[in-house]
Amino acid sequence: MSNRVYLDLTELVATPLRTGIQRVERELIGQWPGPARLVPARYENGVGLVELAPEILRQLNGPLPTGDDVVNAECQKLAPYLRNARPFDLSQEESALLIPEAFCDPARCSFYEGLPTELKAKTYFLVYDFIPLLQPQVCPPRSARVWMYYLKALRSAAHISFISDQTRREFGERIARRGNHQGPVFPLGGDGLGLEKQSFSSEKRTFAIIGSLEPRKQVAQVIKAFALLWKKGTNVELEVVGRLLSHATEERDLLAALADEPRLHYKPYASDDELRNILRRARATIFVSQLEGFGIPPYESLNAGIPVICCRDGVPSLDLIARSGQIRLADRAPASIARAVETLLDDATARRLWEEATHIAVPTWQGFARQIADWVSGAR
């Protein structure tokens, strides 16, 4: 059984975001149960894997820096602990290496692909999705080409786990092309915000959509739906929280066109405290993404007892829980989303959905970290 687990944090320490994969990494750090000791590491071109100072873990698990440019502020806090890293030899001790990142750096991918067989047996990949490869039309141009390096590294890996049955199925049937893959599935948690159970109030007239702004998330359709409602004179507000990605041209144009609309609130970044306060004001959340590797935002909403407007497909996380507390749409048209909002503006309907959401059981990050630790240490 491994007594040290090196955690490859190359992407996270370079760009310390708090969403998506970086969120998963931070939860692993914060919830790591042992008994194996977690050791931060990163890949350095021309050197290989290097061990980082343990203070890195404390910093990544700490509070969000203040200010507008929180990513740059955290980079500055991490910088002193990234110096004087030392190479380590994975073969010389009872240890394992966990890679919870997706990456397309050719040198880093070649490093993992070229590991000797005995070292590959000590490496463990956590895989999120294959959207850039299987659905390139919803991603920036040429995404599929650059991700082929990562794909080659995965194909040569000895141990692979997944965050959903969908991703495991896609890997076995469409990536590795060997039929069903036997790697374990570890569902992500929905309790990361630490938000207490909320209660319904007829005074709540705000709907929230949380996540990056990009075409596959269908945020443009949501904004258009609220524009329809405002045109009808419906008194309702929309909170949009998430990074505006470079290829989200429609979303950028809509936000610019509605810049003077007082009922539309947009924040590219939000601390956990800010997210909790947004959800405390919310009557419901909206998550109508077309394609997801998992989909944490509806999990976090339902974990706090807040109903969700979502779709019948495209979000693996919603297949793991009861369908109560949700309005599941057959399509993502603005008119359909607007009708769902109007349905939730009826107090009697909203109270029923809130009551349903209160009783939904959502997986936890502690359970996720325990499953990963058991798998990597050999106890699973």
Helices and strands as residue ranges (DSSP letters): E 4-8, H 10-14, H 20-31, E 37-44, E 48-51, H 55-60, H 70-78, G 79-82, E 86-87, G 90-92, E 95-99, H 106-113, H 117-120, E 123-127, H 131-134, G 136-138, H 143-155, E 159-162, H 165-170, I 171-175, E 206-210, G 215-217, H 219-231, E 237-241, H 249-257, E 264-267, H 272-281, E 282-287, H 296-303, E 308-311, G 316-320, E 326-329, H 334-344, H 347-358, H 365-377
